[in-house]
């Protein structure tokens, strides 16, 4: 019975009725072109006019053949993320992709990871049965017509792990977090590791997934192997969000929203029409709808800062020297063990700020005090404000002392103060000013990744894990708007009014 069901599922998977006029030339084209292979194996679904399918197929072939090059660094992409709406055939195409690469090279080894073992085994069975299909009608084109030498190893064709003839191992399917030790692969695929939006906002689940990816999955990728992650972008903290933050230049990101507002066109009208799109939009929660159909993480939609201004270079005078009206710093010390110290240095000119340096750390004060002193001295800061409701005065005095001891400098005026205004209200009210008047280096995500993450994920409503970065940035904005330092400051000769 299982064999009969498998054959039936194979026919459904591949839509194997061949179009008229299939020739040896078309079979050869399918061997060389993954897109041609898709159209020949599934002509009812894969069509030339469906441009998104062709783009996805060509991208997969490019990552496999090593023709996708990052123009910024001049290196080949070996890592690919794909985010497209539901029911647009991503799993179907990935299944065919595995079949195609194994036909091209019988020594390819694939590990496929899905949310649970049921889904991963279903995917593995689709690939296995597609390769092992039996021709029962001369009108049907099946896999062996295209790749006649690629066959499933007899007696080694379980759903979870199987091999091609002449190979010890070809395909392993496992649920996320499952056991994959002892086996290496040339192609590692992760397909929708997050079950739903509730898991997407469970920090423990996301941390566990990333830990398993980093500690287990990556160890299975052989030298020169490729990685493919396909998933709904629920959160900026999900697996795709984290790998893109860790190594943005190494990943090719293929993102295909269902609707393009710039062109006012659907991704594919006959797969998901505009009418159906709008109908789903009316009854689906906005955040979930945007994540599923527009590949927009839910936390991006609710974030406070919608955009950040960036700069390539700082203002310069005729001799090429940095030219600012003043250089200021705002420091928010860590009040508790869970808080971060956030210190921001910026050059200010004509009401705009160029952020020059950020110190964002949860290290203890015995480390952050000398770090802050070094930062103020090396950045030629003129005025610094230090905020803390616990220990700010002591921190300020120690920083001033260290400036003299380590750098022989008394040029920085330092003030400390107790912040009594409501933090959330301050951050919200200054958000527009920050977006319009505070500029960051173009590569600030690489320079200060934790600070960047805290700023880009801070939510307008609800609780965010850390608000130290937005709080300090707000303090810098307030300092700019005042235009003068506070009256109470340390000059190196003690406090004075």
Order of alpha helices (4+ residues) and beta strands (2+ residues): alpha-alpha-alpha-alpha-beta-beta-beta-alpha-beta-alpha-alpha-beta-beta-beta-beta-alpha-alpha-beta-alpha-beta-beta-beta-alpha-alpha-alpha-beta-beta-beta-beta-alpha-beta-alpha-beta-alpha-beta-alpha-alpha-alpha-beta-beta
